[in-house]
Amino acid sequence: MMNNKLPRWKKRLQVFNLIYEDVLENHNTNSQEIIKNAFEKLEFDHFQMKIIEHYFANYKKAVELIKSYLLPTWPYERISPVTRAILLTAYSEYYSVNTDKPVIINEALKTCVTRGVVRDKKFINALLDKILISTSDKQKENDAKNE
């Protein structure tokens, strides 16, 4: 399978599937082996590899950020694995390849519908709106770092 010819939506789904598997394993997987497999066997392209590498390098940071926006009565572990994988995939794409926030949220909601967690659409939308800073804010943050 030649991944470069796949539409970006299909590439996102492949990344989501890999992250979902990791979530199901409670992140007790060999990240280096998964990254190597994604490149060699699954033939992930540069876009996909950046997301996967970011996911493994920033997993704890992403989970802590998500937890910081949850109510005390709603622990992270209570979120379904599919929804967690959607949130983590969106976070990783946003911060690794700089896809615009509205695109990320739209694609996450599309994944939500195709993966059968329609009941979580509002939750995913609201949480991503909070955890993904706006592109203009991100640019300001980058500009401040470069000064």
WOMORA-V704884 format. One record per backbone hydrogen bond with DSSP energy under -0.5 kcal/mol. CO is the residue of the C=O (numbers start at 1). NH is the residue of the N-H. If there is no record, write none. Layout:
BEGIN
co: [CO	CO]
nh: [NH	NH]
END
This chain:
BEGIN
co: [1	2	3	7	7	8	9	10	11	12	13	14	15	16	17	18	19	20	21	22	23	25	29	30	31	32	33	34	35	36	37	37	38	45	46	47	48	49	50	51	52	53	54	55	58	59	60	61	62	63	64	65	66	67	71	75	76	80	81	82	83	84	85	86	87	88	89	90	91	92	93	93	93	94	100	101	102	103	104	105	106	107	108	109	110	111	112	113	117	118	120	121	122	123	124	125	126	127	128	131	134	135	136	137	138	139	140	141	142	143	144]
nh: [3	5	6	10	11	12	13	14	15	16	17	18	19	20	21	22	23	24	25	27	26	28	31	34	35	36	37	38	39	40	41	42	44	49	50	51	52	53	54	55	56	57	58	59	62	63	64	65	66	67	68	69	69	70	74	78	79	84	85	86	87	88	89	90	91	92	93	94	95	96	96	97	99	98	104	105	106	107	108	109	110	111	112	113	114	115	117	116	120	121	124	125	126	127	128	129	130	131	132	133	138	139	140	141	142	143	144	145	146	147	147]
END
